[in-house]
Amino acid sequence: MAEHSYIRVRWLHTSPDDPVDLWSELDADREEVRKVEIWSDGRVGYASIAGEVGGTCLGEVPVPALHEINLVPQFQAETITNADFEMCWIDAIRRD
């Protein structure tokens, strides 16, 4: 099985309808396997192949490379560790 990668994207905006913090686990093809979204008011949603919670769903197309995401001024994307993602994932599930 190919190695998965993990990213965090901060979305800089003021709309209460959209998340401000997005955490994703990506497969070798950069398809989302799991995702956590956090809104500015503290709401959390998450999704995996098994299901969706809180309005969050997996992307339908591969996630662009970090440098492409970071070309959009509203986004700040970075690579994170598996451990960082797992901590966020477990926290999201516990909040549910």
TAUR-V367142 format. One record per residue. N is the residue number from 1. PSI is psi as a letter, one per 30 degrees, with the letter a starting at -180 (* if undefined). NEAR is the number of other ideal C-beta (glycine too) atoms within 12 Angstrom. D_CENTER is the distance of its C-alpha to the mean C-alpha in whole Angstrom. Layout:
[[N | PSI | NEAR | D_CENTER] [N | PSI | NEAR | D_CENTER]]
This chain:
[[1 | k | 6 | 21] [2 | l | 11 | 20] [3 | k | 12 | 17] [4 | l | 24 | 14] [5 | l | 28 | 12] [6 | k | 33 | 9] [7 | l | 38 | 7] [8 | k | 32 | 6] [9 | k | 35 | 7] [10 | k | 24 | 9] [11 | j | 25 | 11] [12 | j | 19 | 14] [13 | l | 20 | 16] [14 | g | 12 | 18] [15 | k | 13 | 18] [16 | f | 12 | 17] [17 | f | 14 | 16] [18 | k | 23 | 13] [19 | l | 34 | 10] [20 | f | 26 | 10] [21 | j | 33 | 7] [22 | k | 42 | 3] [23 | k | 41 | 3] [24 | k | 41 | 3] [25 | k | 35 | 7] [26 | k | 35 | 9] [27 | a | 21 | 13] [28 | f | 13 | 16] [29 | g | 15 | 16] [30 | g | 23 | 12] [31 | k | 21 | 11] [32 | k | 33 | 8] [33 | e | 32 | 10] [34 | l | 36 | 7] [35 | k | 38 | 4] [36 | k | 42 | 5] [37 | k | 37 | 6] [38 | k | 28 | 9] [39 | l | 25 | 12] [40 | f | 19 | 15] [41 | g | 14 | 17] [42 | f | 16 | 15] [43 | k | 23 | 14] [44 | k | 30 | 11] [45 | l | 29 | 10] [46 | l | 36 | 8] [47 | l | 31 | 9] [48 | a | 22 | 11] [49 | f | 14 | 14] [50 | f | 11 | 16] [51 | l | 16 | 15] [52 | k | 19 | 13] [53 | k | 24 | 13] [54 | g | 22 | 13] [55 | f | 16 | 13] [56 | k | 30 | 9] [57 | l | 21 | 10] [58 | k | 28 | 9] [59 | l | 24 | 10] [60 | f | 9 | 13] [61 | l | 11 | 14] [62 | k | 19 | 13] [63 | k | 31 | 10] [64 | l | 19 | 13] [65 | l | 15 | 14] [66 | e | 23 | 13] [67 | e | 13 | 16] [68 | e | 15 | 16] [69 | e | 26 | 13] [70 | f | 19 | 15] [71 | f | 13 | 18] [72 | j | 17 | 17] [73 | f | 12 | 18] [74 | f | 18 | 15] [75 | k | 26 | 12] [76 | j | 20 | 12] [77 | k | 30 | 10] [78 | l | 22 | 11] [79 | k | 23 | 11] [80 | l | 27 | 11] [81 | l | 17 | 13] [82 | e | 20 | 13] [83 | e | 11 | 14] [84 | e | 21 | 12] [85 | e | 31 | 9] [86 | e | 19 | 12] [87 | e | 18 | 13] [88 | e | 30 | 10] [89 | e | 31 | 10] [90 | e | 18 | 13] [91 | e | 19 | 14] [92 | e | 31 | 12] [93 | e | 21 | 14] [94 | e | 13 | 17] [95 | f | 19 | 16] [96 | * | 18 | 17]]
